[in-house]
Amino acid sequence: MAGRLLILAAAAVVVMPMAFVGPQVSSPSVPRVQRLAEPAGKPSKSSFSLTTFEDTEENSKSASIVFYFVLGLLFPLLGGFNLGILLAALGYGLSFGGIVGFAKKNETLKPYTSSIEDVGAAGVKAGGYALKAYNFAAEKVNGYL
């Protein structure tokens, strides 16, 4: 039985490339269009560049969401994608004031409103630092290329 399975597997490997319809043409290492588009003798500048963002309050809030997501990814105990998404959603509510508005309306959470505002402000501050770090790295990468 094992011999038949081995023969069947070997036949499948041999027949598989012939099962697809179309010409089997191997592409050259550099496409012809690319060779014709580049000027001879001049090194081409890379078309890759990273966008930099203005250091505004709105961009700091958005960067704080990314900060919370990365914090959830790297959290040592329960870290992972799901915790990152959960913390990003919590960070969105903290950064844009949705949780503070909810706490002001809820009688049991009113005493904690100032603490929630402080946590939201700390997240926006961390997002501002993350934005500055990203812009610094983007400028260095763009200057290198």
Secondary structure, DSSP 8 states (H G I E B T S, - for coil): -HHHHHHHHHHHHHHHHHHS-S------SS-HHHHHHS-TTS--------------HHHHHHHHHHHHHHHHHH-TTT-SHHHHHHHHHHHHHHHTTHHHHHHHH-TTTGGGHHHHHHHHHHHHHHHHHHHHHHHHHHHHHHHH-
